[in-house]
Structures are given as C-alpha cells and as structure tokens.
C-alpha cells in the first residue's frame, strides 16, 4: 500500500471528521431520546454509516412506524448513493472486487465530492487514498455517535442552539464546490424546485429522491460541453 497516498487521504478525511462531529453527537442524542440504547446507536452508525438516513430512521423508530416503511424511507434518502457510485465508476475501474466493496461501503457525500475532484484533476483515485479518507471519517463518526448517546441529554433541544441547521449548511457547501462544472446552475435549480414540490405534494423523505431525479433528467437534456483541445507548439500555425 502506498503510504503517502494513504496519509494524504487521512489528512483530508480528518478535516471532514471534525466538521461532521456535531452531526454524530446530534444523531446519538436523538437516538437515545427515541428509545434506542447506546449499543444500538453505535451499531446503527457502524453498519449504516449515513448520517441523514440514520436521523430519518431514528425519527421513524420513535413514532413506531412499520419496519418496511423505515427501510423504504432510508432507501429514499440514500438513493443518491446510486448516482454517486455511477459517477465515480470511471475513477475506480482498476479496483479489485474486494476493494470496490469497501469503496462503496465508505461512500459518503464528502467522499464522493473529493473523489470526483481528485479524479477530474488528473491525480487519480487510488485505493490507499480512498481508504485513508474513508476510515478517517468512519471511526470518528462512530465515536461521536457514542458520545452523543452518552451525553446527548445534557444538550437539551438541539434546535435551541441551532445544531439542526448544520447538516443542510454542510450539504450546501458540498454542492457549491461543483459550481464551476458545466450545467451547474440549471441542474441545481431544477433539483431544488423538484425537491420543494416533492416535499409539498409527496412529503419527506421522498423529496430527496425526487429532487435528485429531476436534476438527473435536466442534466441529461443539457448539451454536452465541448472538450477543449490542448494547443501544442506543433499545432500552432505561424502567421
């Protein structure tokens, strides 16, 4: 394993881990508040490893919703990961099947964003870098989930200190990071409108998948960007 690539991944992942710490604490606190034990909260973070869908699942558990509906709702929130995996497929084609298994398990929003940026910059997405970034996010998420489960009740209502707005602000930051890509503005606008209408007419959490689907349709309808042909000395015409 390339140690320099691994440590580069760790360095990038630690930044994400620190910024996502409040989300992990918030999840643990809400889990215990909805009747989930500390061990169950830890197992949920360890096996699902998806903050938004974990929060949705916990809320539904607290309202004693049928298990099949909880699974379906979590799938609706995590449907975007199907799109993520398709988007990074071109960068991980050289991974072995076992490596791809761990790659897709650790696929989160920041992992996807950084992988695409790294791949499109020409640096390539190596497995050591990817796994380093992933474990740097995974284990702190598990740790802070347990911390939140143990001490969450001391925090009180998270809305009183505005912790509940951190998640949407963080996602907004990820989206803005792609603002220079062709078609960014129409795709984001269509996705936002689709999500708003989905929330109004269908409800949560389906608006997440509806917004994503509308954005994909608009992106498919947009003309392909023209590829820039690099100009070399041999191709220049002297006048």
N, C-alpha and C positions, 0 to 999 in steps of 0.2 A: 504494500500500500504506500502511495506517495504521501509522506508525512507532511510536506509543505502544503499540498493541496488540502489535506485533512485539517491542518491547523488554520488555514485560510477560511475553510468552512466553519470551523468552531468560532473564529473571531466574528464572522458575520452573524452567526446564529445567536451568539451571546447577546448582541445588541437587541435582537428581536425578543429573546427570552426575557430580558429586563423590562422591555416595553409591554410585554404581554402578562407580566406578573400580576397586575391588578385584575386582569380577566380571570386568571386562575384562582385568585383569592375570592373573587366575586362568585365564581362557579361553586367553590367549596362551601361558601356561606349559604348560598341559595339551596344547595343540595341538602345540607343538614336542616335548613328551615322547612324543607318539604318532606322531611321524614326519612331521608337517606342517611345511612350510617357513614362514618368516616372511611371505613374499609370499602364500602360500596362506591363512595365518591371517588376513591383512589382507583378502584378497578375500572370505573367508567372512563376516567381520564387516561388510564393505561391502555385500554382496548379500543375506545372510540377515537380519542385524540382529535377532537374537533370542537373547539370552544362554542361556536354559535349553536350547533346541533345539540351539544350537551345541555346548554341552557334551555333550549326548546324542550328537550326530553324531560328534564327535571321539572319544568313547569307543568308538563302534561302528567307526569307521575304524581305531582302534588294534587292534581284535580281528579285523580283516579280514572284517567281515560283508558280505554281498552288498549291492550298491548299492541295489537296490529296497527292501530291508528298512530301510536307513538312511533313505531318502526317506519310507517309510511311518511310521517311528518319529518323525521330525521332524514329520510331519504330525499325528501323535497328540498330541505335546506342544503344537503350535501351534494345535490345533483350537479352543482357547478364543478365538482371534482372530476366528473366525467369529461367535462370540457377541458379542464386543466390537464388531465392525463393525455388527451388527444393533442393538445397544444405542445406539450414537451416531448412527445413521442419522437420527434425528429432529432432531439438532443440526446436521447438515452438509448438509441437503437443498438449501440455497442455494448450495453449492459447484459449480463447473463440473466437467465430467468430468475434465479435466486436474488440477484441484485435488484431486478425490477420489482420483485415482491416487496422488499424493504423500501425501495424508492417510492412506490405508490402508497405504502402504509404511512410514510412520513410526509406525504404530500399535503401541505397546508397552503394557505393564501400567501404568506411571505416566502415560503419555499418555492412556490410556483413563480412568483414575481421575480425573485432573484435568479432562478434557473433560466428564465426567458431572457432576462437582461444579460446574463453571463453568456448564454448561448449565442445571442444575436450580436454580441460584441466581438465574437470570434475567439474568445478564450476557451470555449468548450465547457461542457458539463461532465466532469469526471466523477466516478463513484466515490472516491475518497473525499472530494469536496462536498458532494451532496450528503453523504452520511455524516460528515462532520457538522455541517449546518443543521441537519435534522436532529441529531442527538443533543446538540446544544439548545434546541428548543424543546424537545420532548421531555427530558428529565426535569428541567426547571418547571415546566408546565405541571408535571406530576407532583413535584414538591410543593408548589404554591397552591395547588388544589387541596392538598392535605392541610396546609397551613390555614387556608380559608375555612376548611371544615372544622378544624380545631378551635379557631379563634373568631370565626365569622360573626357569631352572635354578639361579640363585643363591638362590632362595627355598626349595628343597627340597620336602619333602612339605607341601602346603598344609594338610593336616589337623593337622599338628603345631602350627600356630599358629591353628587354628580358623577359617581363612578360608572353609572349605567350608560353615560354618553361616550365613554372611552372607546368602546368597540366600534360604533359607527364612524367615529373620527379616525380611528386607525385604518378601517377599510377604505375610507375616503382618501387617505394618504397613499394607500397602495394603488388605487385607481388613478390618481393624479400622476403617479410615477410613469404611466404609459401615455401621457398627454401628447408626446411628440410622434406617436405612431400614426400612420395614415388612417383616416376614418374615425379617429378617436371621438370627436365631438358628436357626430350623428349617432354613433353606436351607443355612447354613454347616455345621450338624451333619450333615445328610443328605449333603452333598457330601464332608465329611471321612470319614464312615463308608463311603460309596461308594468313595472313593479307597483307603481302607485295605483293604477287601475286594477291590478290583480289583488292588491290589498283591500281595495274598496269593494270590489264585486265578488271576490272569491274568499279572501281572508288570509291570515297568517297560518303556517309559514309558506304557503303556496306562492305568494307574491315573489319570493326569491327566485324560484324556478321559472316563473312566468316572465319576470324581467330579464333573466338570462336568455330565455328562448327568443324573446323579441329582439334583444341585442344581436344574437347569432343570426337571425333572419336578415336584419338590416345589414350586418357585416357581409353576409353572403351576396346581397344585392348590390353592394357598392362595387365600382370598377376596381380591378386590381391595380395597385400602384406600379408605376413604371420603374423598372430596375435601372439604377444608374450604372452606366458602363464606364469603368475607370479609364481615364485618359493616360496613356503611356507615351513616353518620348517617341517610340517608334510609330505611334498612330497620329502624332501631331503633323499637320501639314504646314510647312513653312510658306509664308507669303512674301 
